[in-house]
Structure formats: structure tokens, C-alpha cells
């Protein structure tokens, strides 16, 4: 859906919506990245900077002669002309007033002659009342500026262009009145304003209050000029992607003709231009896409839902009015599939649940919306990030139980971005533990760790036996891997989760916090949107249902014990019930030896559901991938009486049926009563 041509979407004032992106000479790859992103977002308006200081150099002119036509192939371009050539300034800086203000009109004439066929509007200067954009302290009462803009705007009109007055930042109606008094506004077709709520504008009052005095002056002067927001944005430097989304929603309601959101791409902190001087971290994080090319929340939701759908996601909110007498269970990462199933159980039992989730995982907003639609009266939602200690402390104020699931969950991702993996998994648990410790009556914590804390099990011998690997050690074959196994952290993911695992145990010992650790095996079930990096049982089923090939890394004989999510929820509740006796301990939690499958065996089972063999593609083994892992679950069973109730065929059938139903696909008759499924048995370790 084209945002420009469907201006009634999500905006009562039907503003045209565009993006802001500045490009430096030579950033061809960044330009192509931006064009791809704009196409995915279906946005056809782009505001970009043209540096006068660079344009007068041979390299700069060649760059803009390539850039502007390239952009115009895909979008409607609004060029913003700015930056004084140092040799022409009162002082040799790009923010300097001109020695001879009419020189600006000469530049406008040259560039419009060269490139004017590629755009309809031009913007004259950027944030001129911001000293970093225009050093007004060297321009007595704005005389040089008004002469420069008057000459430039008149020249642009003579060449058939419409003119936007460079966006005021901060917005200043007195400055605008001065330009009317000087006659500048005769040649202005749109007045630009800018705003960055809670980032550079700490005393922000809202768009309505910001725009109102500008409207008053335009009406007083009987000016037909439109009001444009030429730059609005929110920096995610503190991991607050929810607020970025919210500020975007807010600006869409502004009573203006056009809105440009700043910006599309984060700045790369390692780029040469950002290493030459100390950069404010906020300035690097305004984009919708991170330097690693991963999308932030706003980008993903906008690409998937469009403006109309963005407004309909009523579950994406932040409840902040917590009554000190209210008590609830906190589930961090609660929009994930495990959190959703736990929340469902607690809500069905009449309890209040608060979900803290940053919604970074694609698809989880569907889980959150489902919970919101079905259990809104007792469900509390706080879209936020566990890396923000203030956020975690806020949501813990009324916690009577805590389940910490929020995590970076993929080994492969941790290998690519180990710092991010550490901040989420290791720093995140410290924030949770500190928020719990700060309570007068610390709520009990269940933390989900991983079997990856035991490493690759390289000291064990595994023997290929048909479609699976089995350990040569008969005790392990019979019972699985026990908690007495030495810790051996492999991969950044194993290290970060392992560190978190040990912090929980130590906080229980050192500070007396009631807490237990679950070292989890493979969990599967409804509300799981798996991929090949995590949630592989659901991933296999989804690919099969969609008739797509499945990639296997290794030979497919890797064995795992798999646990149906409803059985895991039973274990969570039992852990809270028995917290007094089991606090400070770690437990291996999985399907155990009675619920094992290799990848090949699972695919054979799913193939029976499909009625056809599933096509496979094989690749190399991945780092940290264990040939065999089966949990010894006897310790937790002895402590609480828990055991898995769903066999592999029963559990996978339930998942398969749910996936079909949510996709509107007819469910095979064999699934009408899952307990009576006549599927072949999955091999079980003896």
C-alpha cells in the first residue's frame, strides 16, 4: 500500500508521510539499502541533504549528480540545501553566515539547472535557528540569513520550484514573525518545523501545542503557506523502541500537510566520520534500522501492517499506573510462546499477569494481541526492555511471582553479535535480580537457562544408530544428562546464559532471594513462531505445512528430548509452589529419556501428518550444536512430583493442529481426537 497515495490511513489530517536520510559522498551501498527499505515500507517521499560546501568540489558535484537522479528513480525527493562553503563564510565553517548573501541564489540557480528536473520542492537550509546548523550569533539580527533566503527562494520560484523554509528547531514563532516582517515569506510555500520529543526537546509539550503558535502567525499574515514537519524522531539509545513507535503514532496525528520521520538508518558508530570526534550516542540511534541491518520495532510493524494496521495493534501499549496494592505475576519475555502459554494458564486461574516484552521477535505481537483480546481485564502490558533498569524496577513493584524468559535465544545470533547477546542475557538478569532484591518482600523467581551451559559434550562418545545418535554411556542413555555434569560454556550464547544461570544461584545464596534455575531442553507447542535458529520443532512443522524445503545442519541424527509447553507450564507452577524447599538450585527440564527424537525422526512424523515425504536440504554442522542432549529430569521429579504428560506424537500432533487452524487450513481427520492419533511411534532411547 502506497503511504503517499493513501493519506487517510491512520492520520485524521491526511498528511503525506516520508522519511529523512542524509547521505555522505561515496555511500552508494547505504543509498541502495535505503531504497530497499523505502520500497518495503511503501514510502515514496524522501527528504535528503545537499551540502553546498561539498557540491562546489569536483568529487561532491559528481556525487550529487549520481545521488539525486538515483533517488528520483524510486521516490519523490525533497532536497535540503545547506552548509556554507567555508571560503564564502564570515568564518571558515559550514555553519557560518555568508559574506555575500546573494551568493546562495547563484548556487540555487546552478543546482536547479543541473538537477532541477528530479524534484518539485526545495528546502532552504536545515534548522537555521539551531546554532549547529546556522551560527546566528555571527549574524546581527538575522540580516544576512534573511537576505540569503529571500534571494534563494526567489531564484527557486523563477525556476518553477516550490520552497520550504528550513525547519525550525526549536520551533520559534517570534523568528517566523521576523521573517514575515523582512518580506522573506513572500517566496515561501511551506514552513518547516522540527521536533524530537524527550530527546533534544526535554520540555516537549506535544505537537498540537507546538504547531498552534505557527498557525496563529500564518493566519494573522493571511499566508497560504503550509506547515510541514521536516524532521520528527526518537532515538533508541536507551533501547526504548516502544517510545519510538509511540512518537511516530503521535506525529501522524499532527495538523500538518506533510511529515518526514527522522530517520531511516542508524548511524554506524564505527564509521570514519563518527570517529573523528566524540559523538552524542543519541544522534547515532534515530533510525528504524540498526547498523547490523536488523529492523527495529517500528520498522517491522510498519512493514508488516502498514499505517492502518499500525493503529490497530491495540495490545502494544505501556501501562504505567501501578497501584501499590495490586499484585500480579511478572513474565519478562511474556509475548513469546512460552510466556504466552504460562500467561494463559495464570489468567485462566483468575490471576493478574503483567507482561514485560520488547517485541523484538517477529510474530510475538500476535500472541500479545491474542492474550489482550481474550484476557484484557486481568492482563497488564508494558512494552519495554530488560536492559533498562528503571523499567524493570517499575514493573516489579507489585510482583508476587516472577518468571524471567526475556533473552537473546539463538546461538547463531550470538556469534554474529556477542555484545548484544551479553547485554540482553547477562545484564538483563542483573537488572531483574536487582529489582527483586530492592523489594521489601522479594518475589520468587523462576529463570529459564539452557542446556548449552554443559557445552558440546565432547568427552562423551555418541554412536550413530539408524536415524539417531545414542551415547555409549549406558547410564546417560537410560537417564540423560544430570545436573552434576560440569558446566562448560560454549558460544557467546552459552556464556551469557551460563553467567545469568550462575548469577541467579548466587543471588539466592548471597542475598536470600527465592529463585530457581531451569536448564531447558527443547520446548514446543501452540503460539510458537519458530525458525531454524530457535523453535525448530515448530519451524519444521510450519515449513512442512507451507510445502517448503527444510534445511538440516549436520546429518539430522542429532537427538533431543522435547517437552510440550503445557507440561513446562506445570513445572513452572510447581517450582513456585515448592520454592521454599528448592530455592538456589538448578534443574534440568525437558522431555527426558521417554520423549526423545532425532531431527530425521521428527520430520518423518510430520511427513505422516502431511501425507507426503518432506524435502530436505543438508548443510554443514553449526558451532556448538550437540550431537545428543537428553535431560535427566529425576531431580525435579523427586522434588515436586512433576513429569511430562504429553508424548512426542501427542504433543507434535497438538502443535500441528494448532498451526493448521491458525492458518485456516483444514485439519486432517486423524487430529480430531489427538489422544487417538494413529501415527507411528517415534524412537525412544532405551
Long-range contacts (C-beta under 8 A, 24 or more apart in sequence): 1-42, 1-306, 1-307, 1-308, 2-42, 2-44, 3-41, 3-42, 3-43, 3-44, 3-45, 3-306, 3-307, 4-43, 4-44, 4-45, 4-76, 5-44, 6-307, 9-306, 9-307, 9-308, 10-249, 10-252, 10-307, 10-308, 10-310, 10-311, 11-252, 11-253, 11-307, 12-253, 13-253, 13-254, 13-255, 13-256, 15-252, 15-254, 15-256, 15-257, 15-258, 15-259, 16-45, 16-257, 16-258, 16-259, 17-43, 17-45, 17-252, 17-258, 17-259, 17-260, 17-261, 17-307, 18-43, 18-44, 18-45, 18-46, 18-47, 18-75, 18-76, 18-78, 18-258, 18-259, 18-260, 18-261, 19-43, 19-45, 19-46, 19-47, 19-260, 19-261, 19-262, 19-263, 19-264, 20-46, 20-47, 20-48, 20-230, 20-231, 20-233, 20-260, 20-261, 20-262, 20-263, 20-264, 21-46, 21-47, 21-48, 21-263, 21-264, 21-265, 22-48, 22-49, 22-263, 23-48, 23-49, 23-67, 24-273, 25-54, 25-59, 25-60, 25-63, 26-63, 28-66, 30-265, 31-67, 31-70, 31-71, 33-265, 33-289, 33-293, 34-264, 34-265, 35-70, 35-71, 35-74, 35-75, 37-264, 37-265, 37-288, 37-289, 37-299, 38-74, 38-75, 38-264, 39-74, 40-303, 41-299, 41-302, 41-303, 42-306, 43-75, 44-74, 44-75, 44-76, 45-75, 45-76, 45-78, 45-258, 45-260, 46-71, 46-75, 46-76, 46-77, 46-78, 47-78, 47-80, 47-123, 47-230, 47-231, 47-260, 48-77, 48-78, 48-79, 48-80, 49-79, 49-80, 49-82, 49-83, 49-126, 50-79, 50-80, 50-81, 50-82, 50-111, 51-82, 51-83, 51-94, 52-81, 52-82, 52-83, 52-84, 52-85, 52-104, 52-107, 53-83, 53-84, 53-85, 53-86, 53-94, 54-83, 55-107, 55-111, 56-85, 56-107, 64-111, 64-115, 65-114, 65-115, 68-115, 68-118, 68-119, 69-115, 69-118, 71-118, 72-118, 72-119, 76-119, 76-120, 77-118, 77-119, 78-119, 78-121, 78-122, 78-123, 78-164, 78-230, 78-260, 79-115, 79-119, 79-122, 79-123, 80-123, 80-124, 80-125, 80-126, 80-166, 80-230, 81-107, 81-108, 81-111, 81-122, 81-123, 81-124, 81-125, 81-152, 82-125, 82-126, 82-133, 82-166, 90-138, 90-139, 90-144, 91-135, 91-138, 93-135, 95-131, 95-132, 95-133, 95-134, 95-135, 96-135, 96-138, 97-134, 97-135, 97-136, 97-138, 97-139, 97-144, 97-145, 97-148, 98-144, 98-148, 101-144, 101-145, 101-147, 101-148, 101-151, 102-147, 102-148, 102-151, 104-148, 104-149, 104-151, 104-152, 105-151, 105-152, 105-154, 105-155, 107-152, 108-152, 108-155, 108-156, 108-159, 109-155, 109-159, 112-155, 112-156, 112-159, 112-161, 113-159, 116-159, 116-160, 116-161, 119-161, 120-161, 120-162, 121-161, 121-162, 121-163, 121-164, 121-189, 121-190, 122-156, 122-161, 122-162, 122-163, 122-164, 123-163, 123-164, 123-165, 123-166, 123-167, 123-192, 123-230, 124-149, 124-152, 124-153, 124-156, 124-163, 124-164, 124-165, 124-166, 125-149, 125-166, 126-166, 126-167, 126-230, 127-166, 127-167, 127-168, 127-169, 127-194, 127-231, 128-166, 128-168, 129-168, 129-169, 129-170, 129-172, 129-175, 130-169, 130-170, 133-166, 133-169, 142-175, 142-178, 142-179, 142-182, 146-178, 146-179, 146-182, 146-184, 149-179, 149-184, 150-182, 150-183, 150-184, 150-186, 150-187, 153-184, 153-187, 153-188, 154-187, 156-187, 157-187, 162-189, 162-190, 163-187, 163-188, 163-189, 163-190, 164-188, 164-189, 164-190, 164-191, 164-192, 164-228, 164-230, 165-190, 165-191, 165-192, 165-225, 166-192, 166-230, 167-192, 167-193, 167-194, 167-228, 167-229, 167-230, 167-231, 168-192, 168-193, 168-194, 169-193, 169-194, 169-195, 169-196, 169-200, 169-231, 170-194, 170-195, 170-201, 171-195, 171-210, 171-213, 171-214, 173-213, 173-214, 173-216, 173-217, 176-214, 176-217, 177-217, 180-217, 180-221, 180-223, 185-221, 185-223, 185-225, 188-225, 189-224, 189-225, 189-226, 190-225, 190-226, 190-227, 190-228, 190-257, 190-258, 191-218, 191-225, 191-226, 191-227, 191-228, 192-228, 192-229, 192-230, 193-227, 193-228, 193-229, 193-230, 194-229, 194-230, 194-231, 194-232, 194-262, 195-229, 195-231, 195-232, 195-251, 196-231, 196-232, 196-233, 196-234, 196-235, 196-262, 197-234, 197-247, 197-250, 198-234, 198-243, 198-247, 199-233, 199-234, 199-235, 199-282, 200-282, 206-250, 207-250, 207-251, 207-253, 207-254, 207-255, 208-254, 208-255, 211-254, 211-255, 211-256, 215-255, 226-256, 226-257, 226-258, 227-255, 227-256, 227-257, 228-256, 228-257, 228-258, 228-259, 228-260, 229-254, 229-256, 229-258, 229-259, 229-260, 230-260, 231-260, 231-262, 232-259, 232-260, 232-261, 232-262, 233-261, 233-262, 233-263, 233-286, 234-286, 235-282, 235-283, 235-284, 235-285, 235-286, 236-285, 236-286, 236-296, 237-281, 237-282, 237-284, 237-285, 238-388, 239-358, 239-385, 239-387, 239-388, 240-384, 240-385, 240-388, 241-296, 241-297, 241-298, 241-358, 241-359, 241-360, 241-385, 242-297, 242-316, 242-318, 242-358, 242-359, 242-383, 242-384, 244-288, 244-296, 244-297, 244-298, 245-297, 245-298, 245-301, 245-310, 245-316, 246-318, 248-298, 248-302, 249-310, 249-311, 252-307, 261-288, 262-286, 263-287, 263-288, 264-288, 264-289, 265-289, 266-290, 266-291, 267-291, 292-416, 292-417, 297-358, 297-359, 297-360, 300-362, 301-365, 304-362, 313-365, 313-369, 314-369, 314-372, 315-365, 315-368, 315-369, 315-371, 315-372, 315-373, 315-381, 316-359, 316-365, 316-368, 316-381, 316-383, 317-381, 317-383, 318-381, 318-382, 318-383, 318-384, 319-354, 319-380, 319-381, 319-382, 320-382, 320-394, 322-394, 322-395, 322-397, 322-398, 323-398, 324-397, 324-398, 325-398, 326-352, 326-398, 327-352, 327-398, 327-399, 327-400, 328-352, 328-353, 328-354, 328-380, 328-398, 328-399, 328-400, 329-353, 329-354, 329-399, 329-400, 329-401, 329-402, 329-403, 330-354, 330-356, 330-395, 330-396, 330-399, 330-401, 330-402, 330-403, 330-443, 331-355, 331-356, 331-403, 331-405, 332-356, 332-357, 332-386, 332-392, 332-402, 332-403, 332-404, 332-405, 332-406, 332-428, 332-432, 333-357, 333-386, 333-404, 333-405, 333-406, 333-407, 334-368, 334-403, 334-405, 335-359, 335-361, 335-364, 335-365, 335-367, 335-368, 335-371, 336-361, 336-364, 336-367, 336-405, 337-364, 337-367, 337-525, 337-526, 337-527, 337-528, 337-529, 337-535, 337-538, 337-565, 338-405, 338-448, 338-523, 338-565, 338-568, 339-367, 339-403, 339-405, 340-367, 340-368, 340-370, 340-371, 340-527, 341-525, 341-526, 341-527, 341-565, 341-566, 341-568, 341-569, 342-403, 342-569, 342-572, 343-371, 343-375, 343-379, 344-371, 344-375, 345-569, 345-573, 347-371, 347-375, 347-378, 347-379, 348-375, 350-378, 351-378, 352-378, 352-379, 352-380, 353-378, 353-379, 353-380, 354-380, 354-381, 354-382, 354-395, 354-398, 354-399, 355-379, 355-380, 355-381, 355-382, 356-382, 356-384, 356-386, 356-391, 356-392, 356-395, 356-406, 357-383, 357-384, 357-406, 358-383, 358-384, 358-385, 358-386, 358-406, 359-383, 361-529, 362-529, 363-529, 364-529, 366-529, 367-527, 370-527, 386-424, 386-428, 386-431, 386-432, 387-423, 387-424, 387-427, 387-428, 387-431, 388-431, 389-431, 389-434, 389-435, 392-431, 392-432, 392-434, 392-435, 393-434, 393-435, 393-438, 395-435, 396-432, 396-435, 396-436, 396-438, 396-439, 396-443, 397-439, 399-436, 399-439, 399-443, 400-443, 401-443, 401-444, 401-446, 401-576, 402-432, 402-436, 402-443, 402-444, 402-445, 402-446, 403-445, 403-446, 403-448, 403-572, 404-428, 404-429, 404-432, 404-445, 404-446, 404-447, 404-448, 405-448, 407-448, 407-497, 408-493, 408-496, 409-493, 409-533, 409-534, 410-493, 410-533, 410-534, 411-452, 411-491, 411-493, 411-494, 411-533, 411-622, 411-623, 411-624, 411-625, 412-533, 412-622, 413-493, 413-533, 414-491, 414-492, 414-493, 414-496, 415-491, 415-492, 415-493, 415-623, 418-492, 421-492, 421-493, 421-496, 422-492, 422-495, 422-496, 424-496, 425-493, 425-496, 425-497, 425-499, 425-500, 426-496, 426-499, 426-500, 426-503, 428-500, 429-499, 429-500, 429-503, 429-504, 430-503, 433-503, 433-504, 433-507, 433-513, 433-515, 436-513, 436-515, 437-507, 437-511, 437-513, 442-512, 442-513, 442-514, 443-514, 444-514, 444-515, 444-576, 444-579, 444-583, 445-504, 445-513, 445-514, 445-515, 445-516, 446-515, 446-516, 446-518, 446-572, 446-575, 446-576, 447-500, 447-501, 447-504, 447-515, 447-516, 447-517, 447-518, 448-518, 448-520, 449-497, 449-498, 449-500, 449-501, 449-504, 449-517, 449-518, 449-519, 449-520, 449-586, 450-493, 450-494, 450-497, 450-501, 450-519, 450-520, 451-481, 451-519, 451-520, 451-521, 451-588, 451-590, 451-626, 451-629, 451-631, 452-489, 452-490, 452-491, 452-493, 452-494, 452-497, 452-498, 452-624, 453-487, 453-488, 453-489, 453-494, 453-497, 453-498, 453-501, 453-519, 454-481, 454-485, 454-486, 454-487, 454-488, 454-519, 454-629, 455-487, 455-488, 455-489, 455-490, 455-494, 456-488, 456-490, 456-624, 456-625, 456-626, 457-481, 457-626, 457-627, 457-628, 457-629, 460-628, 462-627, 462-628, 464-555, 464-557, 466-683, 467-556, 467-557, 467-598, 467-600, 467-601, 467-604, 467-683, 468-557, 468-559, 468-596, 468-598, 468-600, 468-601, 468-683, 469-557, 469-558, 469-559, 469-598, 469-627, 469-628, 470-559, 470-628, 470-685, 471-628, 476-630, 477-593, 477-685, 477-686, 478-593, 478-685, 478-686, 479-593, 479-632, 479-634, 480-561, 480-588, 480-590, 480-592, 480-593, 480-630, 480-631, 480-632, 480-633, 481-588, 481-629, 481-630, 481-631, 481-632, 482-588, 482-632, 482-634, 482-635, 483-519, 483-586, 483-587, 483-588, 483-632, 483-635, 490-623, 490-624, 491-623, 491-624, 493-624, 494-624, 501-586, 505-584, 505-585, 505-586, 508-583, 508-584, 509-584, 513-583, 514-579, 514-580, 514-583, 515-583, 515-584, 516-575, 516-579, 516-582, 516-583, 516-584, 516-585, 516-586, 516-587, 517-585, 517-586, 517-587, 518-571, 518-572, 518-575, 518-586, 518-587, 518-589, 519-586, 519-587, 519-588, 519-589, 519-631, 520-568, 520-589, 520-590, 521-560, 521-561, 521-562, 521-563, 521-588, 521-589, 521-590, 521-591, 521-629, 521-630, 521-631, 522-560, 522-561, 522-562, 522-563, 522-590, 522-591, 523-562, 523-563, 523-564, 523-565, 523-568, 524-562, 524-563, 524-564, 524-565, 524-651, 524-652, 524-655, 525-564, 525-565, 525-566, 525-651, 525-654, 525-655, 525-658, 526-565, 526-654, 526-655, 526-658, 527-565, 527-658, 528-565, 528-655, 536-599, 537-562, 537-602, 537-652, 537-655, 538-655, 538-659, 540-599, 540-602, 540-603, 540-606, 540-614, 541-606, 541-652, 541-655, 541-656, 541-659, 542-659, 543-614, 544-603, 544-606, 544-607, 544-609, 544-610, 544-614, 545-610, 545-656, 545-659, 545-660, 545-663, 545-665, 549-615, 549-616, 549-617, 550-603, 550-614, 550-615, 550-616, 550-617, 551-616, 551-617, 551-618, 551-619, 552-599, 552-600, 552-616, 552-617, 552-618, 552-619, 553-618, 553-619, 553-620, 553-621, 553-622, 553-625, 554-618, 554-619, 554-620, 554-621, 554-622, 554-625, 554-627, 555-618, 556-598, 556-599, 556-600, 556-603, 556-616, 556-618, 557-598, 557-599, 557-600, 557-627, 558-598, 558-599, 558-625, 558-626, 558-627, 558-628, 559-596, 559-597, 559-598, 559-627, 559-628, 559-629, 559-630, 559-685, 560-590, 560-596, 560-597, 560-598, 560-629, 560-630, 561-590, 561-591, 561-592, 561-593, 561-595, 561-596, 561-629, 561-630, 561-631, 562-590, 562-591, 562-595, 562-596, 562-597, 562-602, 562-648, 562-651, 563-589, 563-590, 563-591, 563-595, 563-644, 564-591, 564-644, 564-645, 564-646, 564-650, 564-651, 564-654, 564-655, 566-645, 566-646, 567-591, 567-644, 567-645, 567-646, 570-642, 570-645, 571-636, 571-640, 571-642, 574-640, 574-641, 574-642, 575-636, 575-640, 577-640, 578-639, 578-640, 581-639, 582-639, 582-640, 587-633, 587-635, 587-636, 587-639, 588-631, 588-632, 588-633, 588-635, 588-636, 589-631, 589-633, 589-636, 590-630, 590-631, 590-633, 591-630, 591-631, 591-644, 591-648, 592-630, 592-631, 592-632, 592-633, 592-643, 592-644, 593-630, 593-684, 593-685, 594-644, 594-647, 594-684, 595-644, 595-646, 595-647, 595-648, 595-651, 595-684, 596-630, 596-648, 596-682, 596-683, 596-684, 596-685, 597-648, 597-682, 597-683, 598-683, 601-682, 601-683, 602-648, 602-652, 602-682, 604-680, 605-648, 605-649, 605-652, 605-679, 605-680, 605-682, 606-652, 606-656, 608-679, 608-680, 609-652, 609-653, 609-656, 609-668, 609-670, 609-671, 609-679, 611-668, 630-685, 648-682, 649-677, 649-679, 649-680, 649-681, 649-682, 650-674, 650-675, 650-677, 653-677, 653-679
